[in-house]
Amino acid sequence: MPIHYILRPLSITPDPNDQTAIVIATDSVDEGEVFKRMAQGGSAFTESEMRGVTQLYRTTMTAMLLEGLRIRTQFGNYGVKIDGTLPDAASVFTSPANVLRIQINPSTEMSNPVQANAVLVKDVAAPPVPLIAVFKDVTTGNLNAAASSGGIGELFGENLKFDQTKTDEGIYFVNVSDNTEVKVASVSHNAAKRLSFLIPTLAAVQYRTEVRARFTPTGAVRTGDLQVGITGVGPAPITPP
């Protein structure tokens, strides 16, 4: 099975044409899948025996690392390192300013066969768009249901951040019956995974919730929507004294 990758613009170099390759994992598996694959290959050991040996291997290596040893294996080279700075020469390791971490570097026995035998396939990357997963009406606590006019709303997802200085970017409630729009005017939190804002005055109709954003300064505006209709709830009527 080949290794798939896509290209994304590389913003940290001066050349605007530079790209970086991102490997797309075909799946995510745990150690159990490795044992099953080993058993399918005609191993003389049962899956239970493999698990037992692996656990013993891990606990033994842990004990050796706690002795300050560096360990060279066919999988990788293991050691420990200390992260963080110490203010002067008289200082000692102090948590949480300093953290002890395990350092693992791949061995040539693992890396060489992968590099020599890998078959790489370039895929066409879909352009990023705002992905809205959840709308929360903070006033009521309801999710993906209704929007209380004048209350606080939150959107959760991916790629949600937009440029608040651009008039064609932002959060919109679009009437599903006639496509009239109400744009959110006040945004208090504008980040890739969460938007927090003041819900505008909405009629008691169904709305499509959209986020519109550019992903490059001169790029086209891309739109993502919640895929769930939100019902507008008007502000509570004022009771005469």
N, C-alpha and C positions, 0 to 999 in steps of 0.2 A: 504494500500500500504506500503511495507516495506521500510526501510531506507538502502540504499546501501553504502558500503564503500570499499576502497581499502587500501593496505598497501604500504608504501614507507620506504626505509632505513632511519634511524634516525642518522644523522651524529654528533649530539652534545653530544652523550654519548660515553663512552670508549668501550663499547661492540659493535663490528662491525655487530653483528646479530640483534641488536635492530631495531624494526620497529615502525612506527607511523601510526595510522589509520586516513584516510582522508575520510570524508563523501562526497559522490557525489550527488549533488542536482538533483532531477528528473526534475525540471523545476524552472523557476523564475516567480513569479506572483506579481501583485500590489494589493493595498488595495481594488480595485474594485472587484477582484476575491473573496476576503473575503466576501464582501457585497453580491455578487451573491450566494455564498455558504450558507450564512445566510438566504437569501430569499428562496432558495430551501428547506430549512428545515422547512418551514411553518411559518416564522416570521410574526408577526402582523404589522411590519413596512415595508414601501416601501424602495427600495434602496436609493431613494432621501432623505428620512427621516433619514436613517442610516448615510448618508454622512453629513447631517446637524448636527446631534448630535455629530458625531466624530469630526467635525471641531470645534464645540463649546467646546468639551472636551479638544482638543489640545490647543486652545487659552487660555482657563482658566488655564490649567496646566502651560503653558508658563508664564502667569502673576504671578502665585504662585511661580514658580522657581525664577523669577526676584525679589521676595520678600525675597529670601534666605531660603525658606522652603524646607524641605525634604518631599517627597510625597510617601506614601505607597499605591499601587494599586494592584488589582488582576493580573495585567499583569507584574508589576515589581516595583522596588523601585527607585525613581528618586531623583537626587540632582545635585549640581554643584560643580566643583572642579577647582583648579588653577594649571596649568602645568607650568613648568619652575622654574628656581632658581632666588633668589634675592641675590645680592652680600653682603649685610650686614643688620643688624637689623634696620637701619634707612630707608631702601629702601621701596618703595611702588610698587604696581602692575604697570608694564610698558609693553605696547604692542610694538613690537611683541615678546619680550623676555618672557613674560608671556601670557598665553592663558587661557581663561575661557571656560570650557567644561562641557557639560551635562554628568553626570554619571548615567548609568542605570544598575541595577542588576536584573536578573530574579527573580520573586516571586516564592514561593513554590507552589502556586496555578497553575502556568504554568509549572514549571519544574518537579514537582512530577508526574503528569499524563503522561507526555512525557516519563520520565525515566521508569515508571512502565509498560507502554503499548507498547513501541517501539519494532518492529520486525526488527532485523538487519540481513542483507544479505551481505556476503563477496563476492566481485567480484574480478576477476583476472585482475590486472592492466596491460594495454599494456605498454611495455617498452618505455621510452621517446626517441624521435628521433628529429633531427633538422627539424623545420617546416618553410619553406621559403614561405612568402606570396607575397612579392614584390621585384623586382629588379629595381633599379633606376640608370639610366645613368646620372650622375650629369652634365656631359659636355653638354648634349642636353636637360636634363630634362625629357626625355622619360621614361615611366614605362613599364616594361615587353615587351620590343620591341627589342632594339639593344644595343650592348656594344661597346663603342668607345675605340679602342686599345690605351693604354697610358693615358686614362682619369681616372676619379674617379668613382667608382661604389659603390653602397650601397645595402645591403640586409636587409629586415625587416621581422620579424617573431617571433618565439619562439624557445628556446633551441638552439640558434645559436652559442653560445660561444664554442670555441675549444682551445686545448692546442697547442700553436704555436711552442713549442719545439719538438712536435712529428711530424715526417716526413710523417706519413700516415693520419694526420688530416689537415683540412683546407678547402679552397674554390677551387673548380675545375670547369673548363669549359670542357665539354665532347662532342666531335664531335658526333652528332647523327647518322651519316652515317657509321663511322668506329670505334667509341668508343675510339679514341685517346684523350688523356687528356692534358690540359694545367692548371698547378697549379698556383694560385695566390701567388706571392712571397712577396708582400709588403702589410701589413695590418696595418692601422692606428687606427682603433677602433674595439675592439673585445669584444662584450657584448652579453648577451642572446637575446636581442630584435633587435640589430642592428650591422651590420658589415660594415666597411668602408675600401676601399682598392683601390690599383692601378690596373686597368684592364690590364692584359697582352696582348701581341700582338696576335690577333686572325685573322684567315682567314675569308673570306666572306662566311661562311657556318652557318648552324644551330647548336647551342650548347645547351646542357642540363646543367643547373647550379646546382651544388651540394655543400652541406656542409657536411663534414665528421667529426665526433667528438665522443669521449668516454664520458660516464657519470659516470664512476668510473675509478680509476687509472689503474686497470688491466682488465677492461671490453673490450668487442669487440667494434670495430669502427662501428658506426651507421650512415647511410646516409640519408639525406633528399634532395629532389630536388624541383625545382620551379614548375614543371608540365606545364610550358610554354616554348616553344623554344625561345632562344635568338639568334639573328643574329649578327655575328661578323662584325665589321666595322674596316677595316685596318687603320693604321695611315695615315694622310693626306700626299700626295706626296710632296717632297721638290722641290720647283720651283727654277731652276738655276738663279743666279743673271743676 
